[in-house]
């Protein structure tokens, strides 16, 4: 089980169309991943960052502060918060 979200590795692997082993390596951040596994790891880390943006905004951090913290534009933060981008990460 993924202790943070309550989703099993099998479920995550099925969602991303990779093996359970590939998902395990992505979750653990193990290096020497294949090209497709690297994409998955990047996707997984990006989802974590998007979740952090949403949590920090909910706790009171404004868009400018978030943009500075994550080194992105304020427009990117606005798109994330409005759901125009990364709608599936909620």
C-alpha positions, 0 to 999 in steps of 0.5 A: 500500500502507498501509505500516503494515499492508500493506493496499492502499488498494483493500482498505481501500476495499472493506472500508469500502464507499467509493471508493479516493479517499475512502479515500486522503483518510481515510488522509491526513487531508485535510479537507473530507470528505463526511459518509460520508467523515467517518464513515470517517475517524473510524472509521479514527482510532478503530481507530488508537487501539484499536491503540495501547491494545492495544500499550501494554497489551502493553508493560506499561501498566496499565488506569488509566494507559491510561484516563488517557492516552486520557481514557476510563473504566477500564471502556472500557479493560477492554472493549477489552482483553477484546474485548467492544468493537472485536473486529475491531481486533486 
